[in-house]
Amino acid sequence: MKNFSNIIIETIKKVVGKGSHNLHEPLFSGNEIKYLKKTIKTNFVSSIGLFVNKFENKIKKFTKSRYCISVVNCTEALYLSLVASGVKSGDEVLVPSITFVGTANAIVHSAAIPHFVDSEFETLGIDPIKLEKYLQKITVKKGVNYFNKKTKRRISAIIPVHIFGNICKIEKLLKIAKKYNLIVIEDAAEALGSFYKKKHAGTFGLIGCISFNGNKIITTGGGGAIITNNNFLAQKIRHLSTTAKINHKYEYIHDTVGYNLRMPNINAALGCAQMENLNKFLRSKRKLFLKYCSKFSENTNIKIIKNPINSKSNNWLNTIFIENLSAKIKKQILNKAHKNKIYLRPVWRPMHQLSHFRSMPRMNLDQANIIYASCINLPSSSFYF
Ligand SMILES: Cc1ncc(COP(=O)(O)O)c(C=O)c1O
């Protein structure tokens, strides 16, 4: 393990070249400025405007989902999805401990309780085998619902997350969700352009949520989208996201407490231009992934996380897994890489290790701890090839 830092830095340089490399940067090489100018010239910069509808249509077409509602970010997309789909205050929502904090925050914002579950090593998503055994042990059925025997709370939903664009074991998770009557909200924040058996991420569950933050495969500056095939939910979410305002020529009438979460037109303009280049970004990212695979294959101690079986990943972030990596060596690798202006990042600190989530229910999370200890993300922008 002595020269690990050098091996990793040199291998990365062979792939992306010398110089400074951020983890993920946006690429604006198309109609971005033209469309932004158009929003300013027409004064339509806020939540009403042609680009919002256009952007939603582009997302619908690409993901083959019936409805799309664009919002200000994916955290709020998850929040609205939880509220609209019937997750109630005090319910428990199953969520992987290995995820971005926004996933767990959205659950708390909706007054539900995150219940942390473990992840597996192939996809870095929820481990369905471990989950099923766990639910069998800890739940009791009352009517159509399943309750946590210990906390007495209803377990009403699950949020499978497609980590770094890798499709999680979604088929198995859907079966478990059906058995335990769980609402499935997919966190596809990182997975625009990822498919499992030719079906797009976020279209397996009741609702899927996508992020267009500046570090994602396409960006709207900040932004998110909710995709679903459920007409009732789509109407409800659209209504809630626009202050629950009843359509009227001039009156302001609202029929419930709504939210102001719609994506502004100026952001959607950026998104429209970015969507025009999505396939180009996907091709570039695929080449980068294959190059990393080939260069890192020369070292048997370092494994690249591959596209899960039957899936085509968007390869949003490339991840290396180093077995038995100590915290000390990991820190050395990250520090040395940063000194060399290669801005590697660890996986997020698992949610159960964050102080404000310590009291939340959880299963045994040994694998999540190993994933956190062993994985490092590599520079993965779309402009290398
Ligand atoms: C897995 C995951 N979930 C949720 C989010 C939240 O998205 P946003 O930043 O658009 O709120 C992100 C990322 O940013 C993410 O990576």
The ligand as an SDF file (V2000), in Angstrom:
LIG
                    3D

 16 16  0  0  0  0  0  0  0  0999 V2000
  -28.0480   10.9340   -4.6030 C   0  0  0  0  0  0  0  0  0  0  0  0
  -28.4950   12.3560   -4.5240 C   0  0  0  0  0  0  0  0  0  0  0  0
  -29.7100   12.6340   -4.0440 N   0  0  0  0  0  0  0  0  0  0  0  0
  -30.1620   13.8830   -3.9490 C   0  0  0  0  0  0  0  0  0  0  0  0
  -29.4130   14.9450   -4.3570 C   0  0  0  0  0  0  0  0  0  0  0  0
  -29.9540   16.3260   -4.1890 C   0  0  0  0  0  0  0  0  0  0  0  0
  -29.9870   17.0080   -5.3900 O   0  0  0  0  0  0  0  0  0  0  0  0
  -30.0060   18.6160   -5.4170 P   0  0  0  0  0  0  0  0  0  0  0  0
  -28.6050   19.0510   -5.1860 O   0  0  0  0  0  0  0  0  0  0  0  0
  -30.4670   18.9130   -6.8080 O   0  0  0  0  0  0  0  0  0  0  0  0
  -30.9480   19.0480   -4.3800 O   0  0  0  0  0  0  0  0  0  0  0  0
  -28.1230   14.7100   -4.8770 C   0  0  0  0  0  0  0  0  0  0  0  0
  -27.2410   15.7440   -5.3280 C   0  0  0  0  0  0  0  0  0  0  0  0
  -26.8980   16.6960   -5.4610 O   0  0  0  0  0  0  0  0  0  0  0  0
  -27.6450   13.3910   -4.9570 C   0  0  0  0  0  0  0  0  0  0  0  0
  -26.4380   13.1480   -5.4230 O   0  0  0  0  0  0  0  0  0  0  0  0
  1  2  1  0
  2  3  1  0
  2 15  2  0
  3  4  2  0
  4  5  1  0
  5  6  1  0
  5 12  2  0
  6  7  1  0
  7  8  1  0
  8  9  2  0
  8 10  1  0
  8 11  1  0
 12 13  1  0
 12 15  1  0
 13 14  2  0
 15 16  1  0
M  END
$$$$
